[in-house]
Amino acid sequence: MSWRLIERKWPNFRESFNDFSIESVAQFGDGDIERLMANEGIVRNRRKILATIHNAAKFQVIKGEFGSFQTFIDTLDKSNNYALVIKELSKRFKHLGSSSGRIFLYSVGEDVKHVPTG
């Protein structure tokens, strides 16, 4: 899947996932899944849609456990160039590998510039 395709469909993703509201997406049910699967304006991959809903719900659980997602991130061992943080994230979230983990951490303000790609 190309970045160009995602960029072109991004406005549709934003609208379809309620402006990426974690609280809203975590509550998506079967009707929402079918609505998304029928939406030609987004990438219609059922596994990824289900993972997005799961991840929003997991984010809320972590936030409830730690008070904030940032507090959770701050409790993780960053001494090995974020490798353990990314490993922990990939255990908790679906479809989150090393590359998407780095992108996510960067997007929330973590200093992951020197994280190895392997």
Beta strands, then each sheet from edge to edge (+ up, - down):
end
